[in-house]
Amino acid sequence: MKSRLLTSLALGVTLVLGTTGCSMITEQATTIPYSASDGVNIPDSGPLKVRNALLVADESGASANFLAAVVNDTDTAETLLVGLDGATQTVRVPARSAVSLGFDGSDPLLFPRIDSAPGTNVELTFQSGDGEGVAYFVPVLDGTLDYLADFVPQD
């Protein structure tokens, strides 16, 4: 009788581990962070968070507009520095708010010389507050998508 009970228990444990064992050691896909849009989320470097960052250029890729959302969760206004090949643009973000660059009727940041055609990635630098700064590759898109057509720079 005891051997039947032990056998049933061992079979039950084997069945449970056999059907759920992979999920115990495999990373779940829903816990992996990713950018769910056309742009990229920039790793945090300082108090400001840069979300859905992208560049929109014409076919030549001579100049581009930088679009993103910049979020400030702190109690003080902060400044974001966005750099490309020595050219730096600044964005002031009030406390406890977000600034849209390009969307919601706001102006994007124009980088007059990127020399990168749509379909490539360009390395930009981002720094805010006391953060060390981070370099990150941002996609260059064109105006093929309707909602990006208005952001193609007009030279």
N, C-alpha and C positions, 0 to 999 in steps of 0.2 A: 504494500500500500504506500509506504514512504517513497519507494523508488518511482512509482507512478506519479506521485505528487512532485518529486524533484525533477523528473523528466518533463512534466507539463510546465513547471516553472522555468526550466532551462529553455524549453522550446518557446515559451512566451517571451522571455528576455531576448532570445536570438531573433525572434520575429520583430520585436519592437526596435532593436538596434539595427537590424538589417534594413528596415524600411525608413528609419529616421537618421541613421548614422551619418549619411553624407551631409545633412544639414547641420550636424553638430560641429563639423570641422571645415565646412566650406563657407566662404564669405557670402552673405546674402546680397543679391544685386541691388536691392532697395536701400542698402546702407552705403553704397558707393556714390559719393558726390560727383555731379557732372553738370555741365552747362546745357540746359534744355532748350536753347534758342540758337539763333544765328551767331551771336557773339559769345564771348567767354567771360566767366567770372574770374576776377583777378584775386590771387591769394592775398589775404590780409597783410598789410604792412602799414601799421599805424591805425588810428581810430576810424578812418573812413573805409567803407566797403564799396568796391567798384563792381557793378553787375552788368552783364550783357554788353561788354565792350566790343566794338567793331569799328572798322574804317570803311567808308564808302568812297570809291574812286571812279573816275571815268576809265575808258579802255586803255589810255596811255599810262595811267597810274602815276601821273606827275604830281598830283596833289590829292588830298583826301580829307573828308570830314570825319571826325571822331565822334561816335555816338555811344552813350552809356547812361546808366543810372548810378548816381553816387549817393550813398546813404550815410548819414551821420547819426549814430545812436548816443552820442555824448551830450553833456549839458553845456558845451561851449562850441562856438563856431570854429570850423576847421578849414584848412586850405589843402587842396589836392594839387600836386605837381605832376603833370603828364609830360614826359620827355620823349623825343624822337631825334636821334642824330644831333644832339646838342641844342635843338630847339625845344624850349619848355613853355608849356601853357599852364595857366593856373585856373582853378575852379574853387570859389568860396562856397561852403555849404553851411547854412545856419544850423544851430543846435537843434537836435531832435527833429530832423527833417531830411528830405531827399531832394536832390537836384537832378533833373532830366537834361541830358545833353542831346538835343536833336528832336526828341519826341515831345509831345504835349505842347507844341508851338514854340518851344525854346530853340535857341541857336546851338548848333554843334560847334566843336572846336575845329578850326581849319588848320591843317598842316600843309603848307604850300609846297613842300618838296619831300615826297616819300620814295619816289622812283621804284614803286612796286605795283605791278599790275594786279587787277582783281583775280582772285583764286590763290593768291600767295598769303603768307603770314609775315607780319612786320613786328620786330621786337620794340616794344614801348617800355618805358620805365614809369613806375608809379610810386609816389611817396606822400605821406601825410603825417602831421603831428611829429612825434619823436621817433616814428618808425624809420627803419633802416632803408627802406625802399626795396622794390622788387622789379625785376625785368621779366616781361611775359610776352609771349607771341600772341598777337591779335590778328584775326582774319581780315583780309581786304576783300570787300564785296563790291559788286557794281549795282546799277540801277535796274537790273532785270526784274527783281521783285517789286511789285507796285508800291509797297509801302516804303521802299528805299529810293525810288526814282527821284523824289524831290531833294534828296541829300547828295546827289552827284554834284561835285563842284563845277561851277560854270566859269571856265577860264576866260 
